[in-house]
């Protein structure tokens, strides 16, 4: 890093320390007021946050037909790569659509860091959906893998999934693990599949590890009988809601072209009632910069949700965001900055005022040099694994948006453990932190807060994920705005150029 970059980073460390003092004042509840514990947070995305790996074109073609020899070879490659000190290079040779596989090391390097155990498991109970959302990365991204999946996870696969999770937990002994039942729409197979999977997991996971089970749903099938079953089995609920009817119904329609806001709103009224409110994780919202940010924020807040998960649309350098603008314009950053101001003005989080917005609370924590678990900022290590409906072990399915097969590993519950998945270069690549970013990001004065943004947003066909985020300017806009709002003087100009 040059002297100019080091000087810029030093100046911004001073700025962030000043912002941190203001943050602590802004977040302090009134004297004598107990703000209580923070609510359960949503997973970082409509599907969880954010690795990717397998994908030479020839290998994709064979994997699509589930050729046993190739699947076994892919699993062996992942195991042999465990000791590689350069997972990013191996990962990018696949993600860049190389025609040749990287040569794995014959034995582990003594300097190789041990991967961090998984603490969040996304379980795809159903591979189909009753909605046709315009931005859906599962059905609208061009990856057709869902067509080859069984409609629902079999009871045998559920039992084996629970056994593998229990095996991983017993080996690594985390204090907490989170299970997110996902889809498709997980409730399409009935609430009994959700509760049965929860019982199987609680049977296998040791009692000294807290197991938090959650279902992420579009809300259309969420009624009182379903909530009663979820309450009985202590399964919390996250619901997707994009704003007022005119916004939500434009983006989230059912298979007959009808809007879904009225049905989702009815489910949220049930969740807001005293009986079911303990189940409510929050709402998940995809940012649309053409919408009125104040109207969206007020509508979401008025629902009574404890958490608002704001997610940028899945996009990359080959498929830019819907409102992507050339010349450094920041439509998404501007939208988020407006909501940030409204949220900050609403009073301390976790009290009787505003809902938590993990994107913003994580941003403020990072400005204060505190750790955060969000996938969108800070380059924190990913500890997430995905189990597909057919029992295959996957990287984050957000990677489907990059190219066909980006989330596939060749591993399966019937023969591979989650520790085998940990050894996969695609997992290791997401646990390298700032040192795993491209040189342009590493030299940026905002890198310790931005962290390169969401992993999937960095993809480019020519060089894989070794790029800044396609939302680079937007993230810089939000970070600078937040820092300026929390200290009396505006920050010096910061450049963050993709």
N, C-alpha and C positions, 0 to 999 in steps of 0.2 A: 504494500500500500504506500502511495506517495505521501510527501509531507503535507500537501494541500488536503488530501483526503483525511489524513490523521488529524489535522487541525480542525477540519469541518466536523469530524466525529466528536472531538473534544468539546467544541462549542455546543454541539447538540446534546452531549451528556449533561452539560450545565443547564441547558434549557429543560431537559427532561426531569432533572432533579427539582428545578423550580416548579415545573408542572406537577410533580409528585406531591410537593407540599400543598399545592392548591387542591389536588385530588383528595388528599386525606381530609382536608377541611370540607370539601364538597360532599364527601361520603360519610362524614361523621353524623350520626343521628343526634337529635336534640338531647340535651342532658337528661339522664334518667330514663331515656326511652330505649327499650330493648328491641333492636331491629329483628331479632330472631334469626334462625338459620337460613341460608340461601336455599331457594327451591331447587329441585332436581332439574338438571339442564337437558336440553334436547341434544340428540346427536347432531354433528355439524352440518348435516345436510339432509335433503330428502332421501338420501341414502347416504350413508356415512362417508367421512372423509377419507383414501387419497394416495394410493401407490399405483404402480403398474409395471408389467414386465414382459411377459412372453409375447412374441409377435413377429418373427420373420414371416413373410408372406407364405412361403412353402409350408412352414410349420403350422401356421393358422389353418391352412386347408386340411391338413391331416387331423389336427386336433378337433376340428368341427365334426369329423366323423368318428371321434373317440377311438382312434387306432390304438390298441393296447400297448404295442411296442413303443410307440412314440410317447405316449403318456408316461410309461414307466421310465423312458430315457429322460424326459423332462424332469420327473421327480428326482432321478439320480443326479442330474445336473444341479438342481437346487441344493441337494444335500452336499455335493462336492464343493459347491461355491461357498460353503459356510465360513471357511477361513480366509476368504479373499479380502485383502485390505482395501480394495477399490470397488465396492459394489456399484457406485455411480457409473463407472466406466462400463462395467458389464451390463448394467441396467440400460444404459443409453445405447449400447450396441444393438439391443433388441428393440427398444422403443424407437430408434431411428430407422427401423425396418431393415437392418443389415441382413444380407443373404447368408451369412455364416455365423455360427455360434461362437461366442468367446470361449477360449480354452480355459477351463477351470484349473485351479491349482490342484496338485496331487495330494497335498496335505495342508492342514490349517496352519496359518501363520501364527507364531507365538505372540505377535503383537496385535492380532485381531481382537477387536472389542466384542464382548458378549452381547448379543441382541437383548433388548428389553422384552420381558414377557408380555403377552397380550392381556389387556384388561377390559376390552370391549369386543363383544362378539355379535356380529350382525347375522341373523338367521333368517333366510328367505323361506318362509313357510308356504308361500304361494307365488307362482311365477306370472300370474295374469292380473289384470287390473280392470276395474269397472269405470275408470275415467280415461279421457284422452287429452291429457294436459299438453299444451302447445310446446312446452320446454322440456318435456320428460327425457332424461338421458337413457332410460332403459328401453323405451319403445320408439323413440324418435331420433336416436343418434346414428342409426345405420348398423349397429351391432345386432345381429339377428339371433344371438344365442338363446334368448328367451323362448323362441319357437321350438327349440330342441329340448327344453327343460320339461320335466313332468309338471302337471298343473299344481300339485300339492306335494309337500314333503311327506314321504311315507312314514308310518309309525316306526318301522325298523330304523329308518334314517334318523328320526327324532331321538330314539333311544341311543343310537351310536353317537350322534352329535353330543348328547348330554354326557355320555361316557368320556368322550375325548376332551370336552371342556373340563370335567372333573379331574381327569388325568393331568391336564396342564396346570390347573389350580393347585393340586396336591404337590406338584413338583416345584412350583414357584412361590406359593403361599402369599398371594396378594391380599391386602386387607379387604378389597372390594373388587367385584367384577360386575360388568354391566352387560346384560343381554338385551338386544334390540330385535324384536320380531318385526320382519319387514317383508316387502314384496317387490313388484306387484302390490296388491292390497292384501295384507295378511288375514283380514277378517272374511275374505271371500270363501275361505275353507271352513269357516265357522269358529266361534270363540272356543269350542272344545279343543281344537288343535293348539291354540295358544295356551290354554290352561294346562293341557296335558303335557306340553313341552316344558312348561314352568315346573310342574311336579317332577318330571324326569330330571331336570337340572338340579332342583333342590335336593333330590335324593343322592346325586353324585357329587355335588360341590360340598367340601368340608364345612362344618358348622362355624368354624372360626373365620371363614371368609363370607362377607356380606354379599349376597347375590341380589342385584337390583334388576328386575325384569320389567321391560317396557315394550309397548307396541306402538309403532308409528303408522298412523292411518290417515286416509283422506277424510274420515269422519262421516261418510255417507251411510255406513252400516252401524254406526255407533248409537245404540238406543238403550233404554233402561235395562232390559234383560241382559244385554251384553255387559253393561257397566256393573251389574250386580255380580256377574261371574268374575270379572276382572277385580272387583273389590274383594271378593271372597278369596282370591288367589294372590292378592297384593301385586297386581300387574299395573303399572302406571301407563299413562296415555299421552302421546304427542299427536297433534292434529295439524294438518296443513291448511293454512288460510292466507290468502294473498291480499286481503283488504276488503273494502266495501263491495257490494254486489256488482257494480259496474266494472270493477277491476278483476275481482275474483272470477266472475262468470265469463269474462273474455278469455281467460287463460286456463281455467279448470272446468271443463265441461265433461259430461258423461258420454258414453258411447253413442247416445242418440242425439248428441249436440245440445243437450239441455244444460243450463247453468246449475251449479251445485251449492251456491252460497246459502240458500234457504235451509237446505238439509244439514249443512255443516253448522250453521248458526244454531239450529235446534239442538244438535249434539253439544255445542259449547255451552248452551244454557243449562243443560243437565250437568256438565262438568263443573260449572260455576256454583252449583247448589251445594249446601253444606255437606250432604252425604257423600258426594263424589269428588269434591274439590281436592281431597288428599291424593287422588289419583292423577291429577292434572300436571303433566310435565310442562306444557306450554304449547305455543303455536309456532309453526315453521313457515317462513315467508320468503319467497323469491323476489328479489328487488327488481322492479320495473321502473326505470328512470323517466318514463313518459307519464307515470302516474303522479298525483299530488302527494308528496311525502308526508305533509301534515295530515291530510285526510286519511292516509293509510295508517300512520302511527296512532292517531286518535281512535280510529275504528278498532284496531287491534287492542289497544289499551282498554277500550270500553267493554271488551268481551270479558274482562276480569282475569285474563291469562297471567300466570305468575312469570312467564318467560316468553320473550319474542326472539326467535332465532332468525336473524336476517342473513340470507345467503345470496351471493352474486350468482347469476346464471352460469351454468357450466359453459365454458368457452376456452379457446386456446388460440395460438397464432395462426393456425390453419383455418379455424372456424371462429372468427371474432365474435364478441358479444353483439346482441341485436342492436344496441345503441352505440356501438363503437364509433369513435370519432377520431379523425386524423388531426395532426397538429397539436397534440397535447391537451385537447379538451377532455374534461373529466365529468361526464354526465352521471356516472354511478357515484363517484366521490362527492359531487355536489349534493346529490339526493341523500346520501348517508350523512353528510355534514349537517344538513337541515334537520334530519331526524335526531342526530346527536344533540343538537341544541335544545330541541323540544324535550328530549329524554332527561337531559341534565337539569333543565328547569323544573322538572316534575318532582324533584325531591329525592332523598336517599333511597337506593335500591333495597329491596327485601323488607321494607317497612310497609307503611300503609299507602305509599305513593306509587311511584312508577314500577312497572315490571322490570325484571332484569333483562338486559340485552347482552348476551355473552360476547358478541363482537365488540361492543363498547366497553364492557367491564374488563375484558381481556386486554383491550388496547390501553386502558388506564393502568392496569397492572403492569404491562410491559413498559410503559412510560416510567413506572416506579421501580423498574428492574426486578419485578417479581415474576415468578414462573406462571405459565398459563397452559392449559391443555387444549386450547382451540386449534383446529387444523388450518384456520384461515390466516393466522398471524403468528409470528414469533419463532417459527422453525422448530417447534417442539417435536419430540420423537413420537411417531405414530405407534399406537399399541392396539391396533384394530385388526381383526380378522373377519372374513366373510365366509359363511357356509351357504352354498347355493342349494336350490331345491333338490337337485340330484345327489347331494352329498359331496360335491367337489369343494375344495378349499380354495378360496380366491383372495386376491388383493381387493382393494376398494373398488366397488363397481362404478364409482365416478370415472374410473379409467376407461370404461366402455366408450366414453365420448372421444377419446384420443384416436383409437383405431380398433378394428375388429380383433378381439382376443387379448386386449391389453391387460385385462384383469386375471387371465387364466394362468395357472401355475403347473398343471399336470398332476396335482396332488388330490387325494380323495380320502374321505373318512375311513373307508374300508381297509386302507393299507398305510395311511400316513397320519402322523400326529400333528398337533399344532406346533410342537417343537420343530418338526420338519419344515413347516411353513415359516417359522422364525428364521430358518437358515436361508430362505429364498432371497436372492439379491434385491428383488423388488421391495421386500420388507426392510432389509438392511439399508437400502437407499433412503428410506423415509425416516431413518433413525440417526442420520449423520449430522443433523442440525445445520448451522450456518456454514460449516466447512464443506457441506455437500452442495452448496449453491454455486451458480456460475460466478466467474470472476467479477462480472459487472455488478452483481448483487452484493458480493462480499465487500466491495470497495465503496458501497453506497452508505452515506451517514445514517440512513434510516433502517439499516438491515437488522439491527437488534430488536426493533419493534415490528417491522414488516415481515421479516423472516422469509422473504421471497414469495409471500402469499400462498394461496392454496396450490398444492402440488400439481393437480391436473390442469391448472390454468397456465402452466409453463410450457406445455407441449408444442413442439414444432416438428414437422415430418422429417426435416433434414438433420436434426441433432437431438431428437428426443426431448428430455425435460431440462436440458442444460441452458435454460433461458430465464430472464425475468418473467414475472407474471404478465399476462396480457392485460391485466388491470393495474399495471405498475403505476401509471399516472394517477389513477383513481385512489389507490391506496395511499400514495404520497399526499394527495389532497386531504384525505380524511385524517391522516396522522398529524400533518401540520396544523390542520384546523383544530383538532382536539388539544394539541399542545398549546396553541395560541389562546384557546378559550380558558385554559387553566393557569395562565400567568399573565401579568399585566402588559407585557410587551410582546408584539408579534415576533415569531421566530425569524431568524435570518433565512434568506432564500435557500432552499434545498433542492438539489437536482436529483431526479431519479428517472433516468431515460432508458427505456427499453432498447 
